Amino acid sequence: MTRKVFWEDPYLTRLDTRIASADGDTVTLEETILYALSGGQESDRGTIAGRDVVEARKDGTGIVYTIGPGPALAAGDPVSASLNWPRRYRLMRLHFAAELVLELVYRSLGRPEKIGAHIAEEKARIDFALDENVAPHFPALTAEVERIVAADQPITSAWIEAAERRYWQIPGFDPVPCGGTHLRSTSEVGAIRLKRTNIGKGKERIEITLVEP
């Protein structure tokens, strides 16, 4: 099992650790700050031992990294892992914005079925099985997001009960199961913009982008 330091401190950008296993350019680490694709949130980018992380994927309770070419590595070797922080921070902001929009949609539209989600560096999206056009709800949704962001509320992120089960929570919301990386405060999200896309009969997509100053 890889110790996932990105849950303990999602703001940490560099970590000294050791190789847990190695097979050519495929390695695992004893501890890591590099998130692997899960729950729609894209994998982090960064380096291990100065070599670019080409792929990060979950493997049970561990994370397997494919890294760029370089000198052979072996179990026990000390290495440094570094994180592409600007990208991670955008992912964290968009991730929480999407989670917040999702919870607000559930509150206002009677919990329509979520059929997909993806959080990338440029934008996030949430897909619903929904027959009605969701765009008329955007002014109210955006206003409520803006209120929560302006309130600068603390975001709690911790374990629900067993390992690998995480949640986030802010005042006024029940705990929301989620294993992603989370901000410390709602104010960090900043301004967002919502866009509606029809992706097929009975399906609605909400795209979320950050509005930078």
C-alpha positions as CSV (number, residue, x, y, z in Angstrom):
1,M,0.0,0.0,0.0
2,T,1.3,3.4,-1.0
3,R,1.0,6.1,1.7
4,K,-0.9,8.9,0.0
5,V,0.5,12.1,1.3
6,F,-1.7,14.1,-1.1
7,W,-4.6,13.4,1.2
8,E,-2.6,14.5,4.3
9,D,-1.3,17.6,2.7
10,P,-2.6,18.4,-0.8
11,Y,-0.5,21.5,-0.9
12,L,2.8,19.7,-0.6
13,T,4.8,20.0,-3.9
14,R,7.9,18.0,-3.2
15,L,8.5,14.8,-1.3
16,D,11.6,12.7,-0.5
17,T,10.7,9.1,-0.5
18,R,11.9,5.6,-1.6
19,I,11.2,3.3,-4.4
20,A,8.9,0.5,-3.2
21,S,9.2,-1.6,-6.4
22,A,10.6,-1.1,-9.9
23,D,10.3,-2.9,-13.2
24,G,12.1,-1.0,-15.9
25,D,10.3,2.4,-16.2
26,T,7.4,1.3,-14.0
27,V,7.7,2.1,-10.3
28,T,5.8,2.3,-7.1
29,L,6.7,4.6,-4.2
30,E,6.6,4.1,-0.4
31,E,4.8,7.5,-0.1
32,T,3.5,9.8,-2.9
33,I,2.2,13.3,-3.5
34,L,1.2,12.4,-7.1
35,Y,-2.5,11.7,-7.5
36,A,-3.7,9.0,-10.0
37,L,-6.9,9.3,-12.0
38,S,-9.9,8.5,-9.9
39,G,-13.5,9.8,-9.5
40,G,-13.1,11.8,-12.7
41,Q,-10.1,13.9,-11.4
42,E,-7.2,13.6,-13.8
43,S,-3.8,12.3,-12.7
44,D,-1.2,14.8,-11.5
45,R,1.8,15.6,-13.6
46,G,5.3,15.9,-12.1
47,T,8.6,14.0,-11.8
48,I,10.1,11.1,-9.9
49,A,13.9,11.1,-9.6
50,G,13.9,13.9,-12.1
51,R,12.0,11.9,-14.7
52,D,8.6,12.9,-16.1
53,V,5.7,10.9,-14.9
54,V,4.1,9.6,-18.1
55,E,1.2,7.7,-16.5
56,A,-0.2,7.2,-13.0
57,R,-2.8,4.5,-12.3
58,K,-4.4,3.0,-9.3
59,D,-3.6,-0.6,-8.5
60,G,-5.6,-1.8,-5.5
61,T,-4.4,0.4,-2.6
62,G,-1.3,1.4,-4.5
63,I,-0.3,3.7,-7.3
64,V,1.8,2.6,-10.3
65,Y,3.8,5.2,-12.1
66,T,5.3,4.9,-15.6
67,I,8.2,7.4,-15.8
68,G,10.5,8.6,-18.6
69,P,13.7,6.9,-19.6
70,G,16.7,7.1,-17.3
71,P,19.1,5.2,-15.0
72,A,17.7,1.9,-13.6
73,L,15.9,2.2,-10.2
74,A,15.5,-0.5,-7.6
75,A,13.5,-1.0,-4.5
76,G,14.9,1.0,-1.6
77,D,16.4,3.7,-3.8
78,P,15.9,7.2,-2.3
79,V,14.1,9.5,-4.8
80,S,12.4,12.9,-4.8
81,A,8.9,13.3,-6.3
82,S,7.8,16.8,-7.4
83,L,4.4,18.0,-8.4
84,N,3.3,20.4,-11.2
85,W,1.6,22.7,-8.7
86,P,-0.2,25.2,-11.0
87,R,-1.9,22.3,-12.7
88,R,-2.8,20.5,-9.5
89,Y,-4.2,23.7,-8.0
90,R,-6.5,24.3,-10.9
91,L,-7.6,20.7,-10.7
92,M,-8.4,21.2,-7.0
93,R,-10.4,24.4,-7.6
94,L,-12.3,22.9,-10.5
95,H,-12.9,19.7,-8.6
96,F,-14.5,21.4,-5.6
97,A,-16.5,23.7,-7.9
98,A,-17.9,20.7,-9.7
99,E,-18.6,18.9,-6.4
100,L,-20.4,22.0,-5.1
101,V,-22.5,22.4,-8.3
102,L,-23.4,18.7,-8.2
103,E,-24.7,19.0,-4.6
104,L,-26.6,22.2,-5.5
105,V,-28.2,20.5,-8.5
106,Y,-29.3,17.6,-6.3
107,R,-30.9,20.1,-3.9
108,S,-32.7,22.0,-6.6
109,L,-33.6,19.3,-9.1
110,G,-34.4,16.3,-7.0
111,R,-31.2,14.4,-7.3
112,P,-31.1,13.5,-11.0
113,E,-28.9,10.6,-11.8
114,K,-25.2,11.5,-12.4
115,I,-24.0,9.5,-15.4
116,G,-20.5,11.0,-15.8
117,A,-17.9,13.5,-14.6
118,H,-14.5,14.6,-15.5
119,I,-12.1,17.2,-14.0
120,A,-9.4,18.5,-16.3
121,E,-7.0,21.5,-16.0
122,E,-9.1,23.6,-18.4
123,K,-12.6,22.7,-17.3
124,A,-14.8,20.2,-15.3
125,R,-18.0,18.6,-16.5
126,I,-20.9,16.7,-14.9
127,D,-23.3,14.7,-16.9
128,F,-26.9,13.9,-15.8
129,A,-29.7,11.7,-17.0
130,L,-32.2,14.6,-17.3
131,D,-35.1,15.4,-19.6
132,E,-35.3,19.1,-18.9
133,N,-32.9,21.9,-20.0
134,V,-30.7,22.7,-17.1
135,A,-29.6,26.1,-18.3
136,P,-32.5,28.1,-16.7
137,H,-31.2,27.0,-13.3
138,F,-27.8,28.5,-13.9
139,P,-28.4,32.0,-12.4
140,A,-29.6,30.5,-9.1
141,L,-26.8,27.9,-9.1
142,T,-24.1,30.4,-9.8
143,A,-25.4,32.8,-7.2
144,E,-25.4,30.1,-4.5
145,V,-21.8,29.1,-5.5
146,E,-20.8,32.7,-5.3
147,R,-22.3,33.0,-1.9
148,I,-20.5,30.0,-0.6
149,V,-17.2,31.1,-2.1
150,A,-17.5,34.6,-0.6
151,A,-18.3,33.1,2.8
152,D,-14.7,31.7,2.9
153,Q,-16.0,28.5,4.6
154,P,-13.5,25.9,5.8
155,I,-13.5,22.6,3.8
156,T,-13.1,19.5,5.9
157,S,-11.6,16.5,4.2
158,A,-11.1,13.3,6.2
159,W,-11.9,9.5,6.5
160,I,-15.5,8.3,6.6
161,E,-14.7,5.0,8.3
162,A,-12.3,2.6,6.6
163,A,-9.2,3.2,4.6
164,E,-9.6,4.5,1.0
165,R,-13.0,6.1,1.9
166,R,-12.7,9.9,2.1
167,Y,-15.2,12.7,2.3
168,W,-15.4,16.5,2.2
169,Q,-17.8,18.7,4.1
170,I,-18.6,22.4,4.5
171,P,-21.1,24.0,6.9
172,G,-24.6,23.4,5.9
173,F,-23.8,20.2,3.9
174,D,-23.8,16.6,4.8
175,P,-20.5,14.7,4.3
176,V,-19.9,14.0,0.6
177,P,-17.9,10.8,-0.2
178,C,-14.9,11.8,-2.4
179,G,-11.3,10.6,-2.6
180,G,-9.9,13.6,-4.6
181,T,-7.6,16.3,-3.4
182,H,-9.4,19.3,-1.8
183,L,-8.9,22.9,-1.0
184,R,-8.7,24.3,2.5
185,S,-11.4,27.0,2.0
186,T,-14.3,27.7,-0.4
187,S,-12.8,31.1,-1.2
188,E,-10.0,29.5,-3.2
189,V,-12.4,28.4,-5.9
190,G,-12.9,32.0,-7.1
191,A,-15.4,32.9,-9.8
192,I,-16.8,30.2,-12.1
193,R,-18.8,30.1,-15.3
194,L,-21.4,27.4,-16.2
195,K,-22.2,26.2,-19.7
196,R,-24.9,23.8,-20.7
197,T,-24.3,21.1,-23.4
198,N,-26.9,18.7,-24.7
199,I,-25.1,15.4,-25.2
200,G,-28.1,13.3,-26.4
201,K,-31.8,12.7,-25.7
202,G,-32.5,12.7,-22.0
203,K,-28.9,13.8,-21.1
204,E,-27.6,17.2,-19.9
205,R,-24.0,18.3,-19.4
206,I,-22.9,21.1,-17.2
207,E,-19.4,22.4,-18.0
208,I,-17.6,24.5,-15.3
209,T,-14.7,26.8,-16.0
210,L,-12.7,29.2,-13.8
211,V,-13.0,32.9,-14.4
212,E,-9.6,34.3,-13.6
213,P,-9.1,38.0,-12.6
